[in-house]
Amino acid sequence: MATDATLAGLDALELAPEPGRRGAAERAARIWAVTWPKLAAIALVWVIWEAVHLTGWKKYVLPGPGVTLSNLWDQAQTGLLWHAVGDTLLRAILGYALAVVIGTLVGLLVARVPPLRAAVGSLITGLQTLPSAAWIPFAIILFALDTSAILFIIVITTAPAVANGVISGVDYIPPLLLKAGRVIGLRGLSLTWHLIVPAALPTFMASLKQAWSFTWHALLTAELLVLVANVPSIGQLFAADQDQTDMPSTIAVMIVILILGILVDIFFSQANRRIRDRYGLSDAR
C-alpha cells in the first residue's frame, strides 16, 4: 500500500504542469478575470442603447449603436481622428507631468513646513474647487490662443489635487516611523527622499489617478474653448460635430474619449497593484 501511494505521488509530480505553462495559465486567468466584467458592461450598455433606440425616443438625438459605430469606423479611416487623438494625448501627458512635478514639490513643502501649511494649506484646497473654465480668460490673456494656454489650464487645475494628495500621504505616515528615521541619522532632504516619499507613495498613487481625471476634464474644457489654429484635437472635433448637430459623430468622439479613459484606468490600476504588492498591502487570495 505504501509503495502504491509513493508511485501515485511520483506520477502526480510527473504530470504537474511545467512552471512556464503554469505561469502563462495564471496570467491568462488574471487577464480574463479583469477583462470579462468590462466586456459584460459593454454588452449591457449596447443592449440598453439599442433598446432605447428601438423605442423611437428622440432618434435625432440618440442614434442607434450601429450607425454610431459605423461613423466611428469611417472617422478611423482618416488621419484627422488619429492626429487629433495624438495632439490631445500629447497635451495631456505634458500638462499632467508638469502638474505632478509642481504639485509634488508644493505638497512636500507645505506638509513639512508648518508656517507654510498654515498660510497656504486652505488656499490649495480652494484652488482645487475652482472649475477649470474659470481660468480660460486668464490663459487666453496671458498666452493667447496657443497650446501654452491649454497647458496652463491643465497645470493650474491639476497641481492642487496632486499637492493635496502629497499632503495626505505625509500626514498618514506613522510618527514612530519618522522617529526611527531620525534615530538612524536621516535629516532634511535625506529624510524626505529615503523615508517620507516611499512611505507616502501608496496614498500618493491614489491621488495621481484622481489628478489624471482633473487633467482630462481641464484639457477637454480648454480644447472646446481655446481653439488653436491648425492643431486638431478631440475637443475641436467634438465642438465642430456639436455645432453641426451631427449626433452620430458627436457620440463617436465620446466613445473615443471613453476608450482612452478606460486604457488610462487600466494603466493606473496595474501601477497601483504593483505598488501594493511591493508594500505588502495586497489581499491574500
Disulfide bonds with the S-S distance in Angstrom:
none
